[in-house]
Amino acid sequence: MSKFLVLSILTSGLILNAAQQAHQQNVGNVAAVRAKAGPVADTPQPDSSLDDTLRWIQQKLPAPFEVNVQAGGHLSETVSYSTVLVDWKGCSAHFRSERNHTINGEIDKHTIDQIIPLRDVDPSRIQPYPLQVPGLIWDVPGISISTSYDRRTIVDTFQSPHQNTYYTNLTYTDESEESEDSEPRMIAALQHAVAVCGGRPETF
């Protein structure tokens, strides 16, 4: 196994472990560049159907952005992200993220699939999520999504072809001036889709 592949696997492992433990942490000294997006449609209304809501989310994505990473002077990495809602079958939503890594001058590309059963999601645990990995300067804005009672029904191919987990992070941000309220609106749309599908917060 090449040193580059080992480094990529170790870095991915650190990120996923931290993503499952860290929540709502502030991060500084990170450059995030957001490409300009087109006009944002109105947020789906409370009586919007599931299809209308998911179509709104599909049209709003992707929101591509780029982050720079440094670790102890040994790792220099630029990561470009974009996420799309590929399709949905009933209440099962299929997202896909393209992640292009440039690690110490070498390019590595990943396609991550996330299949989220919306009826299992706790709507109160859909939150903005800046991620900081201990030991790294790493700001990956996104939206964290967790199931009620930590049901391992989310499929996330971040590290393996078929990984069932209770948590995932949709890499997403929109920092253009005209879209400063984009993330709260995206979260509201996701919460509405979950509610339509019968997703409920934990009661105990």
C-alpha positions in Angstrom: 0.0 0.0 0.0 1.5 3.4 -1.0 2.4 6.0 1.6 -0.1 8.3 0.0 -3.0 5.8 0.3 -2.1 5.1 4.0 -2.0 8.9 4.7 -5.4 9.3 3.0 -7.0 6.4 5.0 -5.6 7.7 8.3 -6.8 11.2 7.6 -10.3 10.0 6.6 -10.4 7.9 9.8 -9.6 10.9 12.0 -12.2 13.0 10.3 -15.0 10.4 10.6 -14.2 9.7 14.3 -14.2 13.4 15.1 -17.4 13.9 13.2 -19.2 11.4 15.4 -18.0 13.1 18.6 -17.7 16.8 18.0 -20.6 19.1 17.6 -21.0 22.9 17.1 -17.3 23.8 17.5 -15.9 27.1 16.4 -12.9 27.0 14.0 -10.5 29.8 13.1 -7.7 30.5 10.7 -9.2 28.5 7.8 -9.8 29.8 4.3 -13.2 28.8 2.9 -14.0 29.9 -0.7 -17.6 29.6 -1.8 -18.6 29.7 -5.5 -21.4 32.1 -6.4 -24.8 30.5 -6.6 -27.9 31.5 -8.5 -31.0 33.0 -6.9 -32.4 31.0 -3.9 -36.0 29.8 -4.1 -38.4 30.4 -1.3 -38.2 28.0 1.6 -40.8 25.2 1.3 -44.0 26.1 3.1 -45.3 24.1 6.1 -47.9 22.4 3.9 -45.4 21.4 1.2 -45.4 17.8 0.1 -42.4 15.6 0.4 -41.7 15.7 -3.3 -41.9 19.5 -3.4 -39.6 19.8 -0.4 -37.0 17.3 -1.8 -37.2 19.0 -5.2 -36.4 22.3 -3.5 -33.4 20.7 -1.8 -32.3 19.1 -5.0 -32.4 22.5 -6.8 -30.6 24.3 -4.1 -27.7 21.8 -4.1 -24.8 21.7 -4.8 -23.1 24.5 -2.9 -19.5 23.8 -3.8 -16.7 25.1 -1.5 -13.0 24.7 -0.8 -11.0 24.4 2.4 -7.3 24.4 3.2 -5.9 22.0 5.7 -2.5 22.0 7.6 -1.3 19.5 10.3 1.9 20.1 12.2 3.7 21.5 9.1 3.7 18.0 7.5 0.4 17.9 5.7 -0.8 20.4 3.3 -4.2 19.7 1.8 -6.8 21.5 -0.3 -10.2 19.8 -0.4 -13.0 20.8 -2.7 -16.5 19.6 -1.9 -19.9 19.5 -3.6 -23.1 17.7 -2.5 -26.1 16.8 -4.6 -29.4 15.1 -3.9 -29.3 12.3 -6.5 -32.8 11.0 -6.0 -35.3 9.6 -3.5 -37.6 6.6 -3.2 -40.4 7.4 -0.8 -38.7 8.6 2.4 -35.2 7.3 1.4 -33.1 10.2 0.2 -29.8 9.5 -1.7 -27.2 12.2 -1.5 -23.8 12.2 -3.2 -20.7 14.2 -2.3 -17.7 14.7 -4.6 -14.5 15.4 -2.6 -11.3 16.3 -4.5 -8.3 16.2 -2.3 -4.9 17.7 -3.2 -2.5 16.3 -0.5 1.0 17.5 -0.6 0.7 18.1 -4.4 -0.9 14.7 -5.1 -4.6 14.5 -6.2 -7.1 12.1 -4.7 -10.8 12.0 -5.6 -13.6 10.4 -3.6 -17.3 10.0 -4.4 -19.3 9.5 -1.2 -22.9 8.2 -1.2 -25.2 8.8 1.7 -28.6 7.1 1.8 -30.8 8.6 4.6 -34.1 7.1 5.8 -35.8 10.3 6.7 -38.4 8.6 8.9 -35.6 7.5 11.3 -34.0 10.9 11.6 -34.5 13.1 14.7 -35.4 16.5 13.3 -34.0 18.3 16.3 -30.6 16.8 15.5 -30.4 18.4 12.1 -27.9 21.2 12.8 -25.2 23.3 11.3 -21.9 21.6 11.9 -18.5 23.2 11.5 -16.1 20.3 12.1 -12.7 20.6 13.8 -10.5 17.5 13.9 -8.1 17.5 16.9 -4.5 18.2 15.7 -5.7 19.5 12.4 -6.8 22.9 11.2 -9.8 21.7 9.4 -13.1 23.5 8.8 -15.7 21.5 7.0 -19.0 23.3 7.2 -22.0 21.2 6.8 -25.2 19.9 8.2 -25.2 17.1 10.8 -28.0 14.6 10.7 -28.6 11.9 13.3 -31.2 9.2 13.8 -33.5 8.9 16.8 -32.1 6.5 19.4 -28.9 6.1 17.3 -30.5 3.7 14.9 -27.8 2.6 12.5 -29.9 2.9 9.4 -28.0 5.6 7.5 -25.7 4.2 4.7 -22.5 6.2 4.4 -19.7 5.1 2.0 -17.2 7.5 3.5 -14.8 4.7 4.5 -16.3 1.5 3.2 -18.7 0.5 0.4 -21.6 -0.1 2.7 -21.3 1.4 6.2 -24.4 1.7 8.4 -24.3 4.5 10.9 -26.5 6.6 13.1 -24.9 9.9 12.0 -23.8 11.6 8.8 -22.7 15.1 7.7 -23.8 16.7 4.5 -20.9 18.9 3.5 -22.7 22.2 2.7 -22.2 25.9 3.1 -23.3 29.0 1.3 -21.3 32.1 2.2 -22.3 34.5 -0.6 -23.8 37.7 0.7 -27.2 37.2 -1.0 -27.5 33.7 0.6 -26.4 34.3 4.2 -29.6 32.6 5.5 -29.2 29.6 3.1 -28.1 27.1 5.8 -31.0 27.7 8.2 -33.4 27.4 5.2 -31.8 24.2 4.1 -32.0 22.8 7.7 -35.7 23.9 7.8 -36.4 22.1 4.6 -34.7 18.9 5.8 -36.6 19.1 9.1 -39.9 19.5 7.2 -39.1 16.5 4.9 -38.3 14.4 8.1 -41.6 15.5 9.7 -43.6 14.6 6.6 -42.0 11.1 6.7 -42.9 10.7 10.4 -39.5 11.4 11.9 -39.8 12.4 15.5 -37.4 13.5 18.3 -36.4 11.1 21.0 -39.0 11.0 23.9 -36.7 9.4 26.5 
